Amino acid sequence: MRRRMPAGGPKQALGGVVFSLLPRIGLSLSMLLGVCTLVFLLIHLVPGDPVEVMLGEGARPADQEALRHALGLDRPLAVQYLEYLGRLARLDLGMSLHAQRPVLDLLSERVGPTLELAVASLSLAIVLAIPLGVLAAHYRGRGVDRAAMTFSMLGAAIPNFWLGPLLILVFSLWLGWTPVSGREGALSLVLPAVTLGTGLAAVLARMVRSSVLEVLGEDYVRTARAKGLGPLAVLWRHALRNAWLPILTLIGLQFGALLGGAVITETVFSWPGLGSLLVEAIQTRDYPLVQGAVLLIALTYLAVNTLTDLLYVAIDPRVRAV
């Protein structure tokens, strides 16, 4: 039997999808403005005079006034805010006090390595977590389930600042298989990706297991089994497909955090990403660079989560009615 097209045809269906996305896009834009405002207020919420924090207590008054004028802190707050939004619209994040280079140039140099590490870590986490979670749900209470959950517990419990140096000690210093630190080819990506990916896989595997277990008791799964489908077909074609929403949520959150810069891992492996750049900017009291890095991290996290919300509509049409 042929499925009947809803009244109005595909154009009306497409219009309904677009209409359902408008509130989410509007919320994301309002959050975008809120993030920009919070980053702007950061300098005014710092206890004491931020100029003294950047230059030190022994700085001369003339130097303090020159920096205050260079940062525009001697102007009314409302004027500073409007000028700040205007600079953001022109993608002007100011100059780095330490490097004497545009902040946007410094950030653009670090985005690529962070994106590379984030994609590698999340890919490793998905490759490990999806099969482990599905098998743990299928063999609930058996040895496979206990082994998968033991891995999940260990991966979540071991901190990155301990696992990273341990991997360096074994695979770099003892075996000599990988570089100790830095970004010098594909092998230098292995240890940082494993350090981040195992922890992510541990959390994701538990989510996959619980989501698959939740849908295994649904009527459509029992119907698929009654039709004679094998266990693998039931798991991968029916159970996992309908358990994707909470899994996708966690993947989006994890990817947003990775793009924001895995500060500890990047510092341990001297990986030239956003996280290590933020640490360097804080140590040198380079406020414009700190402000730009925090803004980029926050906006990246917001963008990833907004894309995750939009993917909900493509995966599950029931979300359109929410």
N, C-alpha and C positions, 0 to 999 in steps of 0.2 A: 504493500500500500504506500502511495506517495504521500510525503508530509506536506500538509497545506501551509502555504506561505501566510504569515500574519497579515491582517488587513493593513493596507498601506505599502506593503512590499518592503524590499530591503532598505529603501531610503528612510522609511519610518523607523525600522530597527536600528539603523545607524544613528539616526537622530536621538533615539532613546539612549544609546550608549554614550553619545556626546553629552546629553543632558545630565546623565548620571555622574559624569566625570567633572562637571562644572563645580559642584561644592568642594570636591577634593582639591581641585586646582586653586580655587579661591582660598581654601584653608592653607595650602602650601605657600601662596603668595603672602598671606598675612603673617605666617610664621617666618618667611624670608625677611620681611620688614622688621619683625621682632628680633631676629638674630642680628641683623645689621645694627639695630638700636642698642642692643645689649653690648655688642662689641665696641660701639662708640662710647658708651657709658663706662666701659672698663677703666679707662684712664682716670675718670672722675670718681670712681668708687675705690680706687687704691688708697689705703690710709696714708696720710701725709701728702707731701708735694711730690708728684711723679717725676718732676724735673730733678729734684734732689736725689730721688732713687736712682735715676739713670746716670747722673753725673757724680754722685757721691756727696757726702756732707762737706768735704773740703773744697768744693768748686767755688770759684769766684762769682760774686753776684752778677757781674757783667756776662759771664758765660751762661749762667742760669737764665738771665733775661733773653739772651740771644737764642737759646734753645727753646724757651717758652714761646718766643715770637715765631721761630721756625716751625714749631708744631701747631701754631695758631691758638695756643692756650690763653693768650691775652685778650681774646675776643669774647663777646657774649656767647653763652652756651647755645642759644637758639641759632645764632649765625654759624657757629662751628658745626652744628648738626646738619644744617642745610648744605653747607659746603662739603661736608663729609659724604652726604648722599650724592651730591653732584660729582664728586671725585669717583665714587663707586660706579656711577653710571658711565663714566669715561674709562673705567678699569684702571684708575690711578690710585694706588695704595701707598704712595709716598716713597721716600728714600730711606734706605737702611743707614742707621747712624754708624754702624761698625764697618760695613763693607763699602759704604758710599756708592751703592748701586740701587736701581729701582727695586722695590720689594717684589713687584710682579715678576721681574726677571729671575730673582732668587727662588721664588715659589715655583715658577714654571720649570726650573731645572730639577726640582725635587719631586715633582708630580709623577714623572715617568718611572723612576725607581720604586716609588710607593705603589703605583698601580701594578707594576710588574710583580712585586712581592705579594700584593693583595690577591691578584688573580691566581698566582701559583699556590698560595696557602689555601685559598678557598676551594680551588680545584682539587687539591689533595684531600681536604676535609670532606668534600662531597663524594669523592671516589671511595673513601674509607667508610663514611658514615651511612650512606644509603644502603649498601649491601648488609652492613652489620646490623642496622636497625630493622630492616625487613626480615633478615634471618632470625634475629632475636625475637621478633613478634611471632614468626611462624613456629619457632621451636620454644615457645614460652615455657619457662620453668625447667628447661633441659640444659645440658652442658653448653650448647652453643649460646643460649641466652645468658647463662652465668658468665661465660668467657667474654662476651660482648660487653656486658655491664661492668665487668671488672676492668676491661680496657677503658670504658667510659669514665669510671670512677678515678682511675689512675691519671688519665689525661686531664681531667678537670682539676685534680688535686695538685699536680706537679706545676709549679710556677715557671714562667718563661725565663726568669732571671737565674733559675737553677738548671733548667733543661738546656738552655743555650750554651753556657760554659761547659756542661758535661759533654754535649755533642762536639764542641770544639776540641776538648781534651781527647776524645776517643778517635774521631774521624779526621781531625786536622793534625794534631800533634803526635798521636801514637801511630795511626795508620797512614797519614799523609795523603788521604784521598781528596780532600777539599781544601780550599784556601781558609786561612784562619779568620779573616775578616775582609771587609771591603766589597766592591762590586767589580770583579774581574772575570767576567765570563759566566757561562751557564752553571759551572760547578759551584761558584760562590753563592748561587741562589738556593742551593739544596738545603743547607743547614738552617737558614732563617725560615724557609718555607716549611720545613719539618717541625721546627720549634713552634710556629704559629698554627700550622695545619692540624697537628695532633690534638692540641687543646680545643680547637674549633670542632674537630671531628668527634671528640668525646661528648660535647654538649649536643651536637646535631644528631648523633646516633640515638641518644635517649629520646629526643623529640620525634625522630622517625619511628622508633619503636612504639611510643605511646600513641602517636597519630594512627599508625597502621592497626594497632590493637583496638582502637576506638571504632574503626570502620569495619573490622572483620565481623562484627556482630550485626551489621546492617542487613536489611532484607535483600538488597541487590547482590550482596556477596553470597548469601545462602542460595539465591536463585541461580547464580553462576555455577555454584557447586552442583546444584540439582541438575543442571543441563549437561553435566559431565566434564566440565573444564578441569584441567589438572591444577595442582596446587600452585605451580609457578605462574600459570596464566591468571589465576585468581589474585595472586599477590601483586604481580606487576601491572596487569591490565585493568584491574578493578580497585583493589584496596589502595595501592600506592597512588594511583591517579586521583582518587578522591580524598586522599590525606594530604594533598600538597599545600593547602592554604597555611596551616600553622608552620609547616616546614619552610615554605617560602618566606614567611615573616621572619623567622630566625635567620635564614640565609641573608635576607636584606639587612637585618641589624648587624650581622657579623661583617658583611662586606662594607657597610658604611663605617664601622669601627676601623676596619683595616685600611680603608682609603683615608681615614682621618689620621693615620700614622700610628703604627705600633711602636710606641715610644721606647719601651724596654727592649724589645727585640732589635730594633734598629740601632739602639745605643750599644747593645752587647756585641753585635756583629759589625759595627761601624758602617751600617748601610746608609747611603746618602739619600734618605727620604725625608718626608715632612716631619716625622716624629723627631728625628735627630736634629733637624733644622730648628725646630721649636725649642729643644733643649739648649742648643747653642745660642739662640737668640735670648733666652732667659738668662743664661750665664753671663752674656755680655751686656745685659740690660738694654738690648736693642728694641725699644718699645714699638716703633713702627713695624718692624719685622714680626714681633710677637703678635701685634694686633692683626696684621695681614694673615699670619699662619692660623691663628684662632678662627678668624672669619672664614678662611678657605675650608678648614676642617669642619666647622659647623654647617656651612652651606653644602659641602659634599655629603655629609650625613643626612641632611634634609632632602637633598636631591635623590639619593638612593632610596630613602624611605618613601618618597613620593612616587617614584617609579614602581616600587613594590606594591603600593596601593593601586596603581593603575593596572598592574598585571593581574590583580585579583579579578578585575572585570573580565579579562580575557580568559582566565582559567575557570572561573565559576560565575556564570551569568546570574546566579541568585544574589550576588553581591550588589548588582545594579539596583536592586529594589531597596537596599538598606539606606 
